[in-house]
Amino acid sequence: MFGILQKMDRFSNKLMTQDERIDFIQELVDENMVWEMHSKYIDEALFLMGQGKVVDMVLRRAIDNDAPRNQKDAAGYNPFDTALCG
């Protein structure tokens, strides 16, 4: 419905409902944009995460469908280790 700039304007001017605000911040987190934005967006994301309304999931792809569960990727991570999730 709205593009990112329109959403930023609505957020900054407090024109969003609570659900719209949560969806917007979740969108920024999902796109990994929020951490490079102004502190008001980061602070809101951290606040909503603390309330359990926004989640930051770190997903890693499997190296190979037949890879053993204890295999590590080139960076030394096990792609099946759920402890890596944010």
Rosetta blueprint (number, residue, H / E / L):
1 M L
2 F L
3 G L
4 I H
5 L H
6 Q H
7 K H
8 M H
9 D H
10 R H
11 F H
12 S H
13 N L
14 K L
15 L L
16 M L
17 T L
18 Q H
19 D H
20 E H
21 R H
22 I H
23 D H
24 F H
25 I H
26 Q H
27 E H
28 L H
29 V H
30 D H
31 E L
32 N L
33 M L
34 V H
35 W H
36 E H
37 M L
38 H L
39 S H
40 K H
41 Y H
42 I H
43 D H
44 E H
45 A H
46 L H
47 F H
48 L H
49 M H
50 G H
51 Q L
52 G L
53 K L
54 V L
55 V L
56 D L
57 M L
58 V L
59 L L
60 R L
61 R L
62 A L
63 I L
64 D L
65 N L
66 D L
67 A L
68 P L
69 R L
70 N L
71 Q L
72 K L
73 D L
74 A L
75 A L
76 G L
77 Y L
78 N L
79 P L
80 F L
81 D L
82 T H
83 A H
84 L H
85 C L
86 G L
